[in-house]
């Protein structure tokens, strides 16, 4: 199926597109006021334009435009959902054209879209493959009506039915579809931002503990010097014994020396206890620094794991044994089919009581769906429910 592809958007508020030609006047004006996500269908003579753009936050907008000659799309929601999937799942996940930065914000990988022609060819190949291999998935139909030459427009809500949009195309040559939800509501950004904040706080704690350890090390060295001076004093006191000529003076000074020795011994004991306390504090602080660093590494590992492995998460389950109905709540970054397997284990026997495999079409974001089991459950027994996604258990519960 022949079509023309255009990538366009605003990178930090500056507009650019690839390829750059006569369409820039249409695409740049459309891109100017995108606050969440919106689409537009434009007919110009025998050319049908299908345009979709999404606000990425931080003054960044990305858009895709498909132009068909003498043909139009009858499954309008499918074409725009497919483009949305390319932007939010394929491109963002693979880091092509757009990517997550370390702060959880979405940014362009290059300054201009024309700097990455390979990414443009990749997107065109994805769309071309879908058009050619999926039994006319988008309902591409020959355009037989004559262009009325009028330039009029209509703005509709993103929930408008497909049939209603097709009727509007007979009257208006420009139809704008306003979607209320954009990628800026993605929970991944909030998770990454929270973890980055946690890492920053841990770094501050580590720096504070390191400074405290440095101060204690200096204090330890000072106490060692004081103890060394007391040892010298002891030697001096011992030498006084030999300085006196008479026995009386010797006895008197011996007593004084003994008192000084006792005082010095007590002081040395106090200093040793103080040094021991300081050493224990240093050891404790070193352990705290090690724990803080381990938490930091765990948080950084979690950030990387979320960026690459958070496409599908089970957030909760509930079960009614009497009605044999199992409810699953989930969060996913990608719309599409999920092949899931449910395994129910009877706890008193330890055997698999029943199994069921389903293919569920899930929307991106948070949602829920229900699974109905054919086999009856004994409400007085306990069962363990396991949810398998591929070769991994991703959720379940005891009911």
Backbone torsions as a table, in degrees:
resi	resn	phi	psi	omega
1	UNK	NA	124.7	-178.5
2	UNK	-82.8	135.9	176.7
3	UNK	-158.5	161.9	174.7
4	UNK	-110.1	136.1	-177.7
5	UNK	-113.6	136.2	175.0
6	UNK	-130.2	133.4	170.3
7	UNK	-107.0	133.7	-178.2
8	UNK	-146.4	169.1	177.2
9	UNK	165.0	-175.6	176.1
10	UNK	-120.5	124.0	177.8
11	UNK	-105.6	105.9	-175.5
12	UNK	55.2	39.2	175.8
13	UNK	90.8	-8.5	-178.7
14	UNK	-99.6	125.1	-176.5
15	UNK	-81.4	141.1	169.5
16	UNK	-156.8	159.3	179.6
17	UNK	-148.1	163.5	175.5
18	UNK	-146.3	128.4	-8.4
19	UNK	-68.6	161.0	-178.6
20	UNK	-106.0	110.4	-178.5
21	UNK	-149.5	-149.5	-174.2
22	UNK	-62.1	-20.3	-176.8
23	UNK	-73.3	-10.5	-174.4
24	UNK	-61.0	-32.5	179.6
25	UNK	-65.9	-38.2	178.8
26	UNK	-72.4	-48.2	-172.7
27	UNK	-71.8	-39.0	-178.0
28	UNK	-67.7	-39.7	178.3
29	UNK	-68.0	-37.6	176.9
30	UNK	-64.3	-37.1	-175.6
31	UNK	-76.0	-16.3	-169.4
32	UNK	-65.3	-35.6	-172.0
33	UNK	-122.9	35.9	178.0
34	UNK	-81.3	113.5	-179.8
35	UNK	-101.7	-27.0	175.9
36	UNK	-131.1	-91.3	170.6
37	UNK	-149.9	145.4	178.6
38	UNK	-154.3	161.8	-178.5
39	UNK	-130.4	163.3	178.5
40	UNK	-149.1	138.6	175.4
41	UNK	-113.4	122.9	-177.5
42	UNK	-126.5	130.0	172.7
43	UNK	-108.6	128.0	175.8
44	UNK	-131.1	103.7	-173.3
45	UNK	58.9	-120.9	-179.5
46	UNK	-98.3	10.4	-179.8
47	UNK	-99.6	128.1	177.5
48	UNK	-109.3	121.6	-179.1
49	UNK	-103.4	127.8	174.9
50	UNK	-117.9	110.4	-169.8
51	UNK	-120.1	135.5	177.9
52	UNK	-138.2	135.0	178.8
53	UNK	-139.3	151.5	-176.7
54	UNK	-140.6	135.9	178.0
55	UNK	-79.4	124.6	-179.1
56	UNK	-95.5	-5.0	-175.0
57	UNK	88.6	164.7	178.2
58	UNK	56.0	40.2	178.5
59	UNK	61.7	27.9	178.1
60	UNK	-113.7	133.3	178.3
61	UNK	-135.5	137.8	175.8
62	UNK	-124.3	142.8	-179.0
63	UNK	-144.7	158.3	178.8
64	UNK	-131.6	136.4	178.9
65	UNK	-128.0	129.6	175.1
66	UNK	-115.4	133.0	179.8
67	UNK	-121.7	125.3	178.5
68	UNK	-113.6	141.5	179.3
69	UNK	-102.8	119.4	179.4
70	UNK	59.5	34.0	176.4
71	UNK	-152.3	151.9	178.2
72	UNK	-140.3	163.5	-177.4
73	UNK	-96.6	130.8	176.9
74	UNK	-96.1	-26.3	177.6
75	UNK	-99.2	77.7	-170.5
76	UNK	-66.7	-42.7	-178.7
77	UNK	-62.8	-32.7	-179.5
78	UNK	-67.5	-42.0	-178.0
79	UNK	-65.7	-39.9	-178.8
80	UNK	-75.6	-34.2	174.3
81	UNK	-65.9	-35.3	177.8
82	UNK	-65.7	-43.6	177.7
83	UNK	-63.9	-41.2	177.5
84	UNK	-59.4	-41.1	178.2
85	UNK	-64.4	-38.0	177.6
86	UNK	-62.2	-42.7	-177.3
87	UNK	-70.0	-54.6	-169.2
88	UNK	-80.3	-28.1	-176.3
89	UNK	-105.1	-62.6	-172.9
90	UNK	-66.2	-58.8	-175.2
91	UNK	-65.9	-48.6	-176.6
92	UNK	-66.3	-40.2	-178.4
93	UNK	-69.0	-36.7	-178.7
94	UNK	-90.0	-3.9	179.8
95	UNK	69.8	29.3	176.8
96	UNK	-97.5	122.8	179.9
97	UNK	73.0	-49.8	177.8
98	UNK	-128.1	158.9	-178.0
99	UNK	-161.3	164.3	171.6
100	UNK	-82.8	136.4	171.9
101	UNK	-93.9	-177.3	-174.6
102	UNK	-67.7	-15.4	178.8
103	UNK	-95.5	3.8	-179.7
104	UNK	84.7	2.0	176.5
105	UNK	-86.6	155.5	178.9
106	UNK	-95.7	132.0	-178.2
107	UNK	-136.1	162.3	175.5
108	UNK	-79.2	146.0	179.9
109	UNK	-78.3	-22.9	178.0
110	UNK	-133.6	163.4	-179.4
111	UNK	-68.5	-44.2	-178.6
112	UNK	-119.9	145.3	179.0
113	UNK	-64.6	-27.1	179.7
114	UNK	-71.8	-10.2	179.9
115	UNK	-77.1	-14.1	-177.2
116	UNK	-129.6	74.0	-178.7
117	UNK	-66.9	-30.9	179.8
118	UNK	-61.9	-39.3	178.2
119	UNK	-65.6	-38.9	176.3
120	UNK	-60.4	-46.8	179.0
121	UNK	-62.3	-35.4	179.7
122	UNK	-63.9	-45.7	179.2
123	UNK	-63.0	-41.6	-179.1
124	UNK	-64.5	-37.6	178.1
125	UNK	-64.2	-40.8	178.6
126	UNK	-60.7	-46.2	-178.0
127	UNK	-68.8	-42.6	-179.2
128	UNK	-61.5	-41.2	179.2
129	UNK	-63.9	-40.2	-179.9
130	UNK	-67.0	-38.8	-179.5
131	UNK	-68.0	-34.9	-173.3
132	UNK	-88.8	-23.8	-167.0
133	UNK	-116.2	-1.1	-170.7
134	UNK	-117.2	40.4	173.7
135	UNK	50.6	50.4	178.0
136	UNK	53.5	53.8	-176.8
137	UNK	-56.4	-37.9	-176.9
138	UNK	-89.7	-1.2	179.6
139	UNK	66.8	46.6	178.9
140	UNK	-69.3	125.6	-174.1
141	UNK	-131.3	147.1	180.0
142	UNK	-64.8	137.2	180.0
143	UNK	-85.8	111.2	-175.4
144	UNK	-109.5	-15.7	-178.6
145	UNK	-79.0	157.7	-179.4
146	UNK	-95.5	135.6	-179.8
147	UNK	-64.4	129.6	-175.0
148	UNK	-81.8	-7.5	176.4
149	UNK	79.4	-3.3	-179.7
150	UNK	-82.2	147.6	176.2
151	UNK	-114.5	88.4	178.8
152	UNK	-133.1	161.2	-172.4
153	UNK	-141.6	162.5	178.8
154	UNK	-145.8	142.9	177.0
155	UNK	-113.1	128.3	-178.0
156	UNK	-129.4	164.9	179.1
157	UNK	-79.8	154.5	-178.8
158	UNK	-66.0	-14.9	179.1
159	UNK	-91.4	3.9	-179.7
160	UNK	-63.1	137.7	-177.0
161	UNK	-65.1	150.7	-179.5
162	UNK	-59.4	-41.5	-179.4
163	UNK	-64.0	-37.0	179.4
164	UNK	-66.6	-38.3	178.8
165	UNK	-64.4	-40.8	179.2
166	UNK	-62.6	-37.3	177.0
167	UNK	-66.1	-40.5	-179.7
168	UNK	-64.2	-30.1	179.4
169	UNK	-64.1	-22.1	178.8
170	UNK	-75.4	-17.9	-177.1
171	UNK	-110.0	-38.4	-174.6
172	UNK	-112.6	139.5	178.3
173	UNK	-90.8	-8.1	177.2
174	UNK	-137.6	120.2	179.7
175	UNK	-124.4	121.6	178.6
176	UNK	-102.8	129.0	-179.9
177	UNK	-109.7	118.2	-175.3
178	UNK	-100.8	115.1	175.6
179	UNK	-96.9	139.4	-174.9
180	UNK	-84.2	-21.6	-173.7
181	UNK	-111.5	132.1	178.1
182	UNK	-124.2	179.6	-177.3
183	UNK	-69.6	-14.9	-180.0
184	UNK	-65.7	-13.3	177.6
185	UNK	-91.0	8.1	-178.2
186	UNK	-61.3	127.6	-178.8
187	UNK	-69.6	-20.9	-179.5
188	UNK	-59.8	-40.0	179.9
189	UNK	-61.2	-42.8	-178.9
190	UNK	-65.6	-39.9	179.0
191	UNK	-63.2	-47.3	-178.8
192	UNK	-64.4	-43.0	-179.7
193	UNK	-61.4	-40.0	178.1
194	UNK	-64.3	-42.5	178.9
195	UNK	-67.8	-37.5	177.2
196	UNK	-63.6	-39.2	177.0
197	UNK	-64.2	-39.3	177.7
198	UNK	-63.8	-42.1	178.6
199	UNK	-62.7	-41.6	179.4
200	UNK	-62.2	-42.6	178.5
201	UNK	-64.6	-39.5	178.4
202	UNK	-64.8	-39.1	177.3
203	UNK	-61.6	-40.6	178.7
204	UNK	-65.3	-39.5	178.4
205	UNK	-64.5	-42.6	179.7
206	UNK	-62.0	-42.8	179.5
207	UNK	-63.3	-41.0	179.6
208	UNK	-64.4	-44.8	179.4
209	UNK	-64.1	-38.1	179.7
210	UNK	-63.9	-41.7	178.2
211	UNK	-64.6	-39.3	179.3
212	UNK	-65.4	-39.7	177.4
213	UNK	-62.8	-40.4	179.7
214	UNK	-61.4	-42.5	178.6
215	UNK	-63.7	-41.4	-179.7
216	UNK	-67.0	-35.4	177.1
217	UNK	-63.1	-40.5	177.6
218	UNK	-64.5	-42.5	179.0
219	UNK	-63.1	-36.5	178.8
220	UNK	-62.4	-42.0	178.9
221	UNK	-64.5	-37.8	179.6
222	UNK	-65.8	-40.2	178.3
223	UNK	-64.7	-35.4	177.3
224	UNK	-63.3	-39.4	178.4
225	UNK	-64.2	-42.2	179.2
226	UNK	-62.7	-41.7	179.5
227	UNK	-64.2	-37.1	178.0
228	UNK	-64.3	-38.7	177.8
229	UNK	-65.9	-37.4	177.0
230	UNK	-64.5	-36.3	177.8
231	UNK	-64.4	-41.8	177.0
232	UNK	-62.0	-41.1	178.4
233	UNK	-60.6	-39.8	177.5
234	UNK	-60.7	-42.2	179.1
235	UNK	-63.3	-40.0	178.5
236	UNK	-65.0	-42.2	179.0
237	UNK	-62.2	-39.7	176.8
238	UNK	-63.7	-35.0	179.9
239	UNK	-71.1	-22.9	179.1
240	UNK	-62.7	-27.5	-179.1
241	UNK	-58.1	-34.0	-176.2
242	UNK	-90.0	2.8	-176.2
243	UNK	-93.8	-14.2	-175.8
244	UNK	-94.4	140.7	-175.1
245	UNK	-84.9	-33.3	-173.9
246	UNK	-107.8	159.7	-178.7
247	UNK	-65.5	-40.8	-178.9
248	UNK	-60.5	-47.1	179.4
249	UNK	-63.1	-37.3	-179.5
250	UNK	-65.0	-42.8	-179.9
251	UNK	-65.5	-44.1	-178.9
252	UNK	-60.9	-47.2	-179.0
253	UNK	-70.6	-29.3	176.3
254	UNK	-63.1	-40.6	178.9
255	UNK	-64.4	-42.4	178.1
256	UNK	-62.0	-41.5	179.2
257	UNK	-63.2	-40.1	179.0
258	UNK	-61.8	-42.5	178.6
259	UNK	-61.2	-43.0	178.7
260	UNK	-63.0	-39.9	178.6
261	UNK	-62.6	-41.6	179.2
262	UNK	-64.5	-42.7	178.4
263	UNK	-62.4	-45.0	-179.8
264	UNK	-62.9	-40.5	179.9
265	UNK	-62.2	-42.9	177.9
266	UNK	-62.7	-40.6	-179.9
267	UNK	-64.8	-41.4	178.8
268	UNK	-63.3	-38.7	178.7
269	UNK	-63.0	-42.5	178.5
270	UNK	-63.7	-43.1	179.6
271	UNK	-64.1	-39.8	177.6
272	UNK	-62.6	-41.6	177.7
273	UNK	-63.5	-40.9	178.8
274	UNK	-63.2	-43.7	178.1
275	UNK	-61.4	-39.3	179.1
276	UNK	-63.8	-43.4	178.2
277	UNK	-61.8	-43.8	179.6
278	UNK	-63.0	-40.8	179.4
279	UNK	-63.7	-38.8	177.8
280	UNK	-64.8	-39.4	178.1
281	UNK	-63.7	-43.3	179.1
282	UNK	-60.8	-44.1	179.2
283	UNK	-61.3	-44.0	179.4
284	UNK	-62.7	-42.6	179.6
285	UNK	-65.9	-39.1	176.3
286	UNK	-60.7	-40.3	177.8
287	UNK	-64.8	-40.0	178.5
288	UNK	-63.7	-41.6	178.1
289	UNK	-61.4	-42.0	179.2
290	UNK	-62.9	-41.6	178.8
291	UNK	-65.0	-42.3	179.9
292	UNK	-62.4	-40.0	179.4
293	UNK	-66.4	-37.7	177.5
294	UNK	-64.7	-40.2	176.2
295	UNK	-63.2	-39.2	179.1
296	UNK	-62.8	-46.1	179.7
297	UNK	-62.7	-38.7	178.9
298	UNK	-64.8	-39.9	178.7
299	UNK	-66.0	-41.3	178.5
300	UNK	-64.8	-39.0	177.8
301	UNK	-64.1	-37.9	178.2
302	UNK	-63.7	-39.3	177.8
303	UNK	-58.8	-48.7	-179.3
304	UNK	-63.4	-40.0	-178.6
305	UNK	-63.7	-43.2	-179.6
306	UNK	-63.4	-41.7	-177.8
307	UNK	-63.7	-27.9	-175.5
308	UNK	-111.9	-14.5	-172.8
309	UNK	-135.3	29.9	-178.2
310	UNK	-109.8	29.5	-175.4
311	UNK	-71.6	-24.5	-176.5
312	UNK	-152.8	121.3	-177.2
313	UNK	-135.7	134.7	172.2
314	UNK	-85.9	121.5	-177.3
315	UNK	-101.9	-12.5	179.1
316	UNK	176.5	158.8	177.9
317	UNK	-142.7	158.7	170.2
318	UNK	-149.0	158.0	-174.5
319	UNK	-144.7	139.0	170.4
320	UNK	-113.9	103.5	-177.9
321	UNK	-64.3	-32.4	-176.9
322	UNK	-67.5	-41.5	-179.1
323	UNK	-92.8	-1.7	179.5
324	UNK	59.0	35.2	-176.9
325	UNK	-117.5	130.2	-176.7
326	UNK	-118.7	121.6	-177.8
327	UNK	-103.8	133.6	-178.3
328	UNK	-123.1	128.5	171.1
329	UNK	-103.6	142.1	-173.8
330	UNK	-143.7	167.3	168.2
331	UNK	-135.1	130.0	178.4
332	UNK	-140.6	145.5	177.8
333	UNK	-90.6	-6.6	-176.5
334	UNK	-128.9	134.4	172.7
335	UNK	-81.5	148.2	176.5
336	UNK	143.8	-176.8	-178.3
337	UNK	-75.3	141.1	172.7
338	UNK	-124.2	123.3	176.6
339	UNK	-88.5	111.1	-175.8
340	UNK	-120.0	149.7	177.0
341	UNK	-125.5	130.2	179.5
342	UNK	-109.4	125.3	-179.7
343	UNK	-121.0	125.9	-178.8
344	UNK	-111.6	124.6	-177.1
345	UNK	-113.4	126.1	177.4
346	UNK	-78.3	118.9	-171.2
347	UNK	-67.9	-35.6	-175.0
348	UNK	-70.1	-26.5	179.4
349	UNK	-107.0	-20.5	-178.7
350	UNK	76.3	6.7	-178.4
351	UNK	-97.6	159.7	176.9
352	UNK	-72.7	115.3	-176.6
353	UNK	-77.8	-42.8	177.4
354	UNK	-162.1	159.0	177.7
355	UNK	-135.7	153.1	176.4
356	UNK	-153.5	132.3	176.8
357	UNK	-111.9	135.5	179.8
358	UNK	-135.4	159.5	170.3
359	UNK	-119.5	110.4	-174.7
360	UNK	-109.9	130.0	177.5
361	UNK	-86.1	108.4	-173.8
362	UNK	-105.2	139.1	173.7
363	UNK	-84.1	151.5	178.7
364	UNK	-66.7	152.8	-177.8
365	UNK	96.2	-154.6	-179.4
366	UNK	-92.8	145.6	179.1
367	UNK	-170.7	-172.8	179.6
368	UNK	-152.8	160.4	173.9
369	UNK	-151.9	164.9	-176.7
370	UNK	-118.4	148.5	177.4
371	UNK	-124.6	129.9	-179.2
372	UNK	-108.6	126.9	179.2
373	UNK	-96.3	141.2	-178.6
374	UNK	-78.3	-28.6	-174.6
375	UNK	-87.8	138.6	-179.5
376	UNK	-71.1	150.8	177.7
377	UNK	-113.0	145.5	174.0
378	UNK	-85.9	112.9	-173.6
379	UNK	-67.5	-12.3	178.2
380	UNK	-90.3	-6.4	178.9
381	UNK	-102.3	165.2	176.9
382	UNK	-107.5	142.1	179.5
383	UNK	-131.0	144.0	174.3
384	UNK	-105.0	122.8	179.7
385	UNK	-99.5	126.7	175.9
386	UNK	-115.9	134.0	176.7
387	UNK	-109.6	117.8	-178.0
388	UNK	-105.4	133.2	173.3
389	UNK	-124.3	103.4	-172.0
390	UNK	70.7	-127.1	-179.4
391	UNK	-100.1	14.0	-176.5
392	UNK	-122.7	145.8	170.6
393	UNK	-84.8	119.2	-176.1
394	UNK	-108.3	-1.9	179.6
395	UNK	176.6	-176.9	179.1
396	UNK	149.7	-162.7	-179.6
397	UNK	176.1	171.0	179.0
398	UNK	-109.1	124.4	-174.8
399	UNK	-137.3	NA	NA
